[in-house]
Amino acid sequence: MKVLILSANPQSFANVKAVGISLVYQGIDVSYLDTQSLYHQRFEVPSKFTRIITGISSSKPFYISNILRKIRILEALRKVVKSNSKKFDIILTGDLGMVECTIIKTLKVTKVFFIQDALLLRKQKMNLTRRLRYLYYGFRNRFSFCSYIFCSGQTTKESLILSGARPEQVYATGIPRFDNSHFESKPYDNKKLTVVVIGEAFAWHNLNSMQEAQKEFFEYLNDFSISNPAVEILIRKHPRDFYKYPELESLNFINGLEEGLGESISRANMVIGYAVPSTVLFEIMRDNIPILFVKHEKIEYSTMICKNEFFNHVQSVEDFKQLDVQTLKNTINADLDFTSVGTFINHQSSLPVILDYIMNEMNNA
């Protein structure tokens, strides 16, 4: 049996890499189709994988290229994939965008295992970009290319089903890069408070009012930092946030395309999340860094989000504005309850479970 791994994102690659290495140890032939250059990414690939180089590059990351440029890249990729003489029985992918679906369609592989890395909290709306993808996929939902979808927890499973995945496809196994994570609170004890704010790419999803609200929140943080020089505030822009923010004299922006999450977070002794509690916040929480989550008053959060006690919550930006530095420190020192974290991130050992599903398919082939 021959397995092909797809992923050009370092976080999602961590999931499929763990599965791929386990398959190699069981005598399975594993290859990796390297599309990192299309996304301007660069990370190490295990030497145990047979690496297939496409030779295709792009002046901009694929997802911000215009539609004509994307079509040219995909056509070139299709030709490269067709010219490869190696035949594959299974595809294991950590991403499921236009690049991955093009490869799956071209190879005509029917056994496709997708590990959904990102935490999803709501139905994905059918915006213009997704309508164009739907047309490109041949009037198919992208999940229709998959045999199995493995995800972080029950919340993401429900969101995937609402977004078009079939219930029998989706398994809330957890994801390998969170296997056996230990969540606990870490008290703040430094004199200087360095805060990293995790930005979101609202405009990318056509949520323009949310993008404007985020800009206003950043402007308030700028004023807060000017009034409280003992607080250093860094804004980590989402890699897909191309919104032009005004000059903010007291804030430093970190480009998520140029700096990895780990490097950004290493500077912080506190993190602020805004409006959407993404996978990034759980990753940070696993590293025992205090998190303050600022809700958006116009978002109807699920009951699970409202009741969880593993983030310190502020109900709105207006409530956040009532906090002084000492209250902020007291807030992040509050005791947290992590008993319900598994609803979002199943942090037990997912790897053997995912391997069982793959090996069963191989044995039944």
N, C-alpha and C positions, 0 to 999 in steps of 0.2 A: 504493500500500500504506500502511496505517495501523498504527502500533505504539503500544501502551499500556504504560507503565512503572509498576510497582508496587514500593514499598519505603518503609517508615517508619522505617528504622534508618539512621543516618548512615554506618556502615561498609559495609553492604550496598548502600546507595544509591550510594556511590562507584563500585562496580563497574558497575551498570546505567547510571549517568550517563555514564561514559566510552563505553560502547557506544552509548547514545542520541545523544550529541553526534556521534559518527562517522556514525550513520545520517542525522542531519539534514544533514550536509555532503554526503551522497549523494542528497539530495533527498527523503528519506523524511519523512512526516508523523508526528511523535512527540508523544504526549500523556503527561501524568503525573497519575495519580489520587492526590490528596493525602489520605492517611490519617494524617498525622503527629499530629493532635490526639488520635487514639484511643490513642496511645502516649506522649503528653506529650513529644513530640520537636519540635525546631524547627531546621531547617537550610535553606540556600539551594537553590533549584531554578533551573537555567538558564532564562533568558528565551526561549531557543530552543524550549523545550518548551511545548506548550499545557497550561496547568494547569487541572485539574478539581477544584473544591472541593466536598467532600461536605456541609459544614455540620453534620457530626455530631461531637459531643464527648463526653467521658466524664470523670466526676469522678475516676476512678482509671485508670491505664494498663490497656488492654484485658486483658492477660494476667494481671492480678491481680483482675479483676472476677469476681463469682460467676457461676455458669452461667446464671442467669435474666437477669442484666444483659447477659451476652455475647449471648444469643439475641436480646434486644431490639435491641442494637446491630447485629447482623448482619442482622436483618430490615429495619431502617431503611436500612442500607447497600445491601441488595438493591433496595429501592425507588428509591434515588438512582441506582444503576447502570442500572436498567431505564428510568428516565426520560430518560437521556442518549441523544440521538438519533444520536450518532456511532457508527459501526460500526468494529470493529477486526479486522485480519487476524492480528495477532501480539501476544502478551503477553510482555513481558520483565520478569521479577520477580527481586528480590534477596532476597525472603523467601517462605516457603511455609507459612504458618499458616492458621488458620481464616478470617481476613480475606481473604487472597489467594485461597484456594480458593473462598470464597463469590463473589468477583468473577469468577473464572474460570468457575465453574458458571453464574452468571447471564448472562454474556456469551456463553457457549457457544463460546468460542474454542478451537480444537483445536491450534493451533500455539503452544505455550508453552515459553519458554526460561527456565530457572531457573539463576541463578549462586549456588551454595552458598558463602557467605562463611566460615562457621565451619569450623575444623579439627575433624574427627571422628576419634576414635581407637578407637571400639568400637561394637558394635551398640546401637541405641536400644531399650531394653526397653519392653514394652507395659504401662505403668502405667495407673492409672485415667484420668488426663487423656487419654492417647493412645487409650484404648478409647472414651472419649466422642467424641473427634474422629473416630475410625474410623466410629462410628455416624452422626455428623453428615454425614460425607462420602458416606454411602450405602453403607456397608460396602466402602469403597475405601481403598487406601493412598494417602496424599497425593501420592506420586510418580507415581501413575497420571494425574494432571492434566498432566504434563509430557511434552513431546516430547524435549527435550534437557536434561541437567543438566551444568553445568560446575562443576568444583571445583578446590581448591587443589593437590592432588597425589594420588599413588597410595594413600596411607594413607586419605585421606578417601573416595576412590572405593570402596575395599574396604569401608569402614564403611557407606557408602550402600547398597551391594548387599546387605550383611548385614541392613540395616534395611528392605529391601523394594523398592529400586529395581532395575530390570532392567539387566543388564550392558550391553546395547546402548544404553541411555539415557545412560550416565554417561561423561564425558570429563574426564580429568585434565589440563586445559589450563593450569592456573594461574588466578588471578583478577586482574582489571585493577589493583586497588589495590596489588598486590605486584609489578606488572610492573617488570622491570629493577632489582629491589632489590639492594643490595650489602650482604652480611653480613660483618662483621669484628668482632673483639673490641676492646674499649676498656679500657685499663688504668685501674685506680682510683688516683687520686693526690691525693685531698683528705684533709684531716686529720679532718674530721667525716664520719661515715658516715650518710647518709640512705637508709633502706631502705623501699621500697614493696612490700608483700606483696599479691599478686593473689589475692583470695578467690574461691571457687567457690560456686555455688548448689546444693549437694548435696540439701538438703531439697526443693527444687523438683522434683527428679527422684526423690523418695522414697528417697533414699540416706541414711537417717537416721543410720546408724552412722558414715558418712563425715562427716556434718555435725557429729556429736558429736566425732569425731577432730579436725576442723578447729578446733572451739571449744577443745579441749585444747591444740592447737598454738598458737593465739593466746594462751592463758593462759601458756604457756611463754615466748613472745616478750615478753609483758608483764614477766615476771620477769627475762628477759635484759636488757631495756631499763633496768629499775631498777638492775641490777647494773653496767650499762655506760652511764653517762650520756652518753658520747661518741657513742652510737648512737641516732639518732632513727628510730622505726619507725612507719610509717603503713600501715594496713590498708585497701585499696580493696575495699569490698564489691561483690560482683556485683550488677548492677541487679535481679536476681530473687532475691536472698538476703534473705528477710524474717525470718530467724531472730533471736530476741532474745538477744543476747550479754550476759553479765554485765558490770558496770562493771569496766573495766581501766584503772587510773589512769595508766599510762605509755604507753598506745597511743592514737593518734588514728584514728578511723574516717572514711573518705571514702565518701560515698554515691554509688555508681555511677550512680544515677538523676539526681543533681543536678550531677555534675561529669564532664566528658569524660575519656577515657583520656589524651589528650595533656596535659591540664592536670595530671592526677595524676602522670604520669611525669616531667613537667618538674621536679618537686621532687627526683627520685631520682638518686643515683649508683650505685644497685644495686637490683635487683628480685629478690624471692623468689617462685617459683611453687610450689604445693603440690598434690601428688597427680595432677593432670591437666594435661599440657602443652597449653594451649589456643592458639588463633590469636593471642591477645593477647601471649603470650610471643614469638612470631615477629615480631610487629609491633614490640615493644620491642627485640628483638635487631637488627632492621633499623636502629634508631636508635643502635646501638652502645652500648647500656647493658648492663653485665654482669648476667648472670642466674644465680642459683643455684636449681636445681630439687630440691625435697625430695620424694623418693618416699614412697609409702604402702606399708608392708610387706605389706598384704593384697591389693594390686592385682597381677595378673599382667600385667606390661607386655609388649607385643609385642617381638619380637626387634629390630625397628628402633628402638624407643624405648630399649631397653637398650644398644644398641651405638652410638647416636648420640653424637657428641663435640662438638656445638655448644651444649649446655648444660653447665655445671658441675653435677655430680650429687652429692647426698648420698643414701645408700641408704634412710634412714628418719629419722623424727623423733628417735629415740634416738641415731643417729649425729650428727644436727645438734646435739644437746645437748652433744656432746663438743667443739664448736668454741668457741674464745675469739675475741675481736675480731681479733687478729692473724692467727689461722688463717683466719678468715672473709675477711680482706683478701687473704691469699695464695691462697685458693681462687678468688676472683673474678678474680685476676690470671693464672690458669693459661691456657696457650695452648689455643686451641680449633681444631677441624678442621670446616670448614663444607662439606666436599665432599659429604656425604650430605643436606644440607638440602633438596634438591629432592624427596626422597621425601615430604616433608611439604608444602613450599611450592615449587611450580614457579615460580621467579621470572624465567623468561624472558618474552618478550612474548606474553601471552595474547590481547590485544585483537584483533589481525588474525585469529587462529584462530577466535575466537568470531564475529567479523563474517562470516567465510567461511561458517560453518554457517548463519547467519541469511540471508545473501544467497542462498545456494543454495536454501533453502526458498522464498524470495520468487520466485526465478527459475523454480522448478518449480511454483509455484501456478497 
